[in-house]
């Protein structure tokens, strides 16, 4: 990568930060500060959470998402409950 390309990339990052949404969505209240991915990974590890990717039918995903919205929980919690119940834990 050329030095000029690096400078352009840095300038674009800076411009995106400056023009990014400072207030929340649609000019409402300010959005909650986003947690850095590294910090989120540390929090997950402290809770004993491990990333686990699987490929399942889209209908099952839809049902899980619907169940999560019904209960007002996040998808990770619902999937953990369903797996524990299915495994007899």
Secondary structure, 3 states (H helix, E strand, C coil): CCHHHHHHHHHHHHHHHHHCCCCCHHHCCCCCCCCCHHHHHHHHHHCCCCCCCCCCCHHHHHHHHHHHHHHCCCHHHHHHHHHHHHCCC
